[in-house]
Amino acid sequence: MNGKQRMGKKRLKYYLVVVLVLISFKGFCQQDPLFTQYLNNPGLINPAYAGSKGVTNINGLFRKQWVGQQWSPTTTTLSVNSPYKNFDVGLGFTFVDDKIGPLHQTGLYFDYAKTFTFSKNRNLSLGLKAGFNYFDINLMNLSVFEYDPYVAFNPHNKILLPNFGVGLYYFAEKYYFGFSIPKIIQNSIKDGENTYVVLGREERHYFLTAGYLFLSENPVLKFKASVMTRVVNGAPVSLDASGTAILYDKIWLGLTYRLEAAIAAHVRLQVNERFQIGYSYDLNNSRLKYYNSGSHEIFVSYDFSFKGQRIFSPRYF
């Protein structure tokens, strides 16, 4: 085997590693990060949510998935959104940092939403999301059994992928409905040296959400039911069904079932009219359950009220 053939073989191994990472995202429907507490911040997946709370909101989320498993995903987000002008326009941005194995993905997206108000306090919001994802494939994180010159001289493959998305959010006092496509452009992820070699691409994700608030005769207790369906090419349809009991408008206790994937318990505390904190634990229910000890997620949120803004606490949607 001559030098050219050996180099071609090593490049082939590199392509194989990257493709396997991308396939793992597709297989678990996680090219876009997965969240259990999306209910606390729908803006992570739907730009039409921006400004709908009527106040300026800042929130953060940290998720450590599949604890104990090598190369387990770790995701951190920071989001800010606020109404603008006559409260019929919402603006916001979302920063997402996602790591899995040799792949580090950073995203920054800006949201714009226009809200139309109808009778009986019904609202329809249409949203637009625009920004970019920055991929950094770091081959130095790989364990190799022999010296590989391609890995040594090409340790990083960095790719900037601009994109945009759309969303719809219809909501009233007791119910909501949403549909969104956060990324519409199916960008190709190519080799840095040979742009004709496509390693993978950003798949288009479709999100469908809905929820309803049930009131009881006892004012102490309310119950919120929510569902989210996630569809992406190359992976089974994902369905999250959640039920949350709300006690004294202060304590939220819930369970989520992710079809053939996980069962999650989550709690949220309304510390005061402005500050919320939440935690969830996912118990894996797929074949991966033998290789990890579950997933943890922490959520914090704070509302600011500026001129003309008024806090209505609690907000159920």
C-alpha positions in Angstrom: 0.0 0.0 0.0 1.6 3.3 -1.1 1.5 6.6 0.9 -1.4 8.0 -1.1 -3.5 4.9 -0.4 -2.7 5.0 3.4 -3.7 8.7 3.5 -6.9 7.9 1.7 -7.7 5.1 4.2 -7.0 7.5 7.2 -9.3 10.1 5.7 -11.9 7.5 5.3 -11.7 6.7 9.0 -12.1 10.3 9.8 -15.2 10.6 7.6 -16.6 7.5 9.3 -16.2 8.9 12.8 -17.9 12.2 11.9 -20.7 10.4 10.1 -21.3 8.1 13.1 -21.6 11.1 15.4 -24.1 12.8 13.0 -26.0 9.5 12.7 -26.2 9.2 16.5 -27.8 12.7 16.5 -30.3 11.6 13.9 -31.0 8.2 15.5 -32.0 9.9 18.8 -33.6 12.9 17.1 -30.9 15.1 18.7 -29.3 17.1 15.9 -31.1 19.9 17.7 -30.7 19.6 21.5 -33.4 17.8 23.5 -35.1 19.4 26.5 -37.5 18.1 29.1 -38.4 21.5 30.4 -39.3 23.1 27.1 -42.6 23.8 28.8 -40.9 26.5 30.8 -39.4 28.2 27.8 -41.2 27.4 24.5 -39.0 30.0 22.8 -36.2 27.5 22.6 -38.1 25.8 19.7 -40.7 28.4 18.6 -39.8 32.1 17.8 -43.5 33.1 17.9 -43.3 32.8 21.7 -41.1 36.0 21.9 -42.8 38.7 23.9 -46.0 36.7 24.6 -45.6 36.9 28.5 -45.9 40.7 28.3 -42.7 41.3 30.3 -39.0 41.1 29.7 -37.9 37.5 30.6 -34.4 36.1 30.9 -33.9 32.4 31.6 -31.2 29.8 31.5 -31.2 26.0 31.3 -28.5 23.4 31.9 -28.9 19.8 30.8 -26.6 16.9 31.4 -27.9 13.9 29.5 -27.1 10.2 29.9 -24.9 10.7 33.0 -22.2 8.0 33.2 -22.1 7.3 29.5 -19.0 8.3 27.5 -19.5 11.3 25.3 -22.9 12.1 26.9 -24.5 15.3 25.6 -24.1 18.5 27.7 -26.3 21.5 26.8 -26.4 25.1 28.2 -28.9 27.8 27.0 -29.5 31.4 27.7 -32.6 33.2 26.3 -34.0 36.7 26.5 -37.3 37.9 25.1 -39.4 41.0 25.5 -42.5 42.8 24.1 -42.0 45.9 22.1 -44.0 49.0 21.1 -47.7 48.3 21.8 -47.1 44.8 23.0 -48.0 43.4 19.6 -44.3 42.8 18.7 -41.9 40.5 20.5 -38.1 40.4 20.2 -35.6 37.9 21.6 -32.5 35.9 21.2 -31.3 32.5 22.2 -27.8 31.2 22.8 -27.2 27.4 22.8 -24.0 25.6 23.6 -24.2 21.8 22.9 -21.4 19.3 23.3 -21.3 15.6 22.4 -18.1 13.6 21.9 -15.8 15.4 19.5 -18.5 17.7 18.3 -19.1 21.1 19.8 -22.1 23.1 18.5 -22.8 26.7 19.3 -25.9 28.5 18.1 -27.0 32.1 18.3 -30.5 33.0 17.0 -32.6 36.2 17.1 -36.4 36.0 17.2 -39.1 38.4 15.9 -42.8 37.8 16.6 -46.0 39.7 15.6 -49.1 39.1 17.7 -52.7 39.6 16.7 -55.3 39.9 19.4 -58.9 38.7 19.0 -62.0 38.6 21.2 -62.1 36.6 24.5 -58.4 37.2 25.0 -57.3 34.9 22.2 -54.0 35.7 20.5 -52.2 34.5 17.4 -48.4 35.1 17.2 -46.3 34.6 14.0 -42.6 34.3 14.5 -39.3 34.4 12.5 -36.0 33.1 13.8 -32.6 33.9 12.2 -29.0 33.2 13.1 -26.3 30.6 12.8 -24.8 27.4 14.2 -21.1 27.0 14.5 -19.7 23.4 14.4 -16.3 22.5 15.8 -15.3 18.9 15.2 -12.3 18.3 17.4 -10.5 15.1 16.5 -8.0 15.6 19.3 -10.7 14.3 21.6 -10.6 10.9 19.9 -8.5 8.0 21.3 -6.2 6.6 18.7 -4.1 3.4 18.8 -1.5 4.5 16.3 -0.2 7.8 15.0 -2.6 9.3 12.4 -1.1 12.2 10.4 -4.5 13.3 9.1 -5.8 13.8 12.7 -2.5 15.4 13.7 -2.6 18.0 10.9 -6.4 18.4 10.8 -7.4 18.5 14.5 -10.4 20.8 13.9 -13.0 21.1 11.2 -14.9 24.3 11.8 -18.1 25.2 10.0 -20.4 28.2 10.2 -23.9 27.5 9.1 -26.4 30.4 8.8 -30.1 29.4 9.0 -33.6 30.7 9.7 -36.9 29.3 11.0 -40.6 30.1 11.4 -43.2 29.5 14.1 -46.9 29.9 15.0 -48.3 30.3 18.5 -52.0 30.5 19.3 -52.9 31.0 23.0 -55.7 32.0 25.3 -56.2 31.9 29.1 -56.6 28.1 29.3 -55.0 26.6 26.2 -52.3 27.1 23.6 -51.2 25.5 20.3 -47.9 25.9 18.5 -46.1 24.8 15.4 -42.5 25.6 14.4 -39.6 24.8 12.2 -36.6 26.3 13.9 -34.2 25.6 11.0 -35.5 25.5 7.4 -32.2 25.4 5.5 -30.7 21.9 5.3 -27.1 23.0 5.3 -24.5 20.5 4.2 -21.6 19.7 6.5 -18.6 19.2 4.3 -15.0 18.3 4.7 -12.8 21.4 5.1 -10.3 20.4 2.5 -12.6 18.7 -0.1 -15.9 20.6 -0.3 -17.3 17.9 -2.6 -17.3 15.4 0.3 -20.5 15.8 2.3 -20.2 14.4 5.9 -23.8 15.1 6.8 -26.4 17.9 6.9 -28.7 19.8 9.2 -32.0 18.0 9.2 -35.2 20.0 9.3 -37.1 19.5 12.6 -40.9 20.0 12.9 -42.4 20.7 16.4 -46.1 20.6 17.2 -47.1 21.6 20.8 -50.4 22.0 22.6 -51.6 22.4 26.2 -54.7 22.9 28.3 -55.2 24.2 31.9 -57.8 22.4 33.9 -59.4 24.3 36.8 -60.9 22.5 39.8 -63.5 23.5 42.4 -60.7 23.6 44.9 -58.7 26.9 44.2 -55.6 25.3 45.7 -55.2 22.9 42.7 -54.9 23.3 39.0 -53.8 20.8 36.4 -51.9 21.4 33.1 -51.7 18.9 30.3 -49.2 19.3 27.5 -48.0 17.4 24.5 -45.1 17.9 22.1 -44.5 16.0 18.8 -41.1 16.2 17.1 -40.6 15.0 13.6 -37.3 14.8 11.8 -36.2 12.9 8.7 -34.4 9.6 9.5 -35.7 9.1 13.0 -39.0 7.8 14.5 -41.6 10.4 15.5 -41.0 11.6 19.1 -43.9 12.3 21.4 -43.7 13.9 24.9 -46.9 13.8 27.0 -46.8 15.8 30.3 -49.1 16.3 33.2 -48.4 18.9 35.9 -50.2 19.6 39.1 -50.0 23.2 40.3 -50.4 23.8 44.0 -51.2 27.2 45.4 -49.9 28.7 42.2 -46.4 28.2 43.7 -45.4 24.5 43.4 -45.5 22.7 40.0 -45.1 18.9 40.2 -45.2 16.9 36.9 -44.4 13.8 35.0 -43.4 13.4 31.3 -43.5 10.3 29.2 -41.3 10.4 26.1 -42.5 7.6 23.7 -40.1 4.6 23.9 -37.4 6.8 25.3 -37.7 8.1 28.8 -39.9 8.9 31.8 -39.2 12.2 33.5 -40.2 13.9 36.8 -40.0 17.6 37.1 -40.6 20.3 39.7 -40.9 24.0 39.4 -41.0 26.6 42.2 -42.5 30.1 41.8 -40.2 31.7 44.4 -41.9 35.1 44.0 -43.8 36.9 41.2 -40.6 37.4 39.2 -38.3 34.4 39.9 -38.8 30.7 39.1 -36.5 27.7 39.4 -37.1 24.1 38.1 -35.4 20.7 38.0 -36.1 17.5 36.0 -34.8 14.0 36.1 -35.1 11.7 33.1 -35.0 7.9 33.6 -34.0 6.4 30.3 -36.4 3.8 29.0 -34.6 2.8 25.8 -31.8 0.3 25.2 -29.4 3.0 26.5 -30.8 2.6 30.0 -28.1 -0.1 30.8 -25.3 2.3 30.0 -26.3 5.5 31.9 -27.9 6.7 35.1 -30.4 9.2 33.7 -30.4 12.9 32.7 -30.5 16.0 34.8 -31.9 19.4 33.9 -31.9 22.7 35.8 -34.0 25.8 34.8 -34.0 29.3 36.1 -36.2 32.3 35.0 -36.6 35.9 36.0 -39.1 38.5 34.8 -38.3 42.2 34.5 -41.0 44.8 34.2 -40.0 48.0 32.4 -42.2 51.0 31.4 -45.7 49.9 30.4 -45.0 46.2 31.3 -47.0 44.5 34.0 -46.2 41.2 35.7 -49.1 38.7 35.8 -48.0 35.9 38.2 -48.2 33.0 37.7 -48.1 32.6 33.9 -49.3 29.1 32.9 -48.2 29.4 29.3 
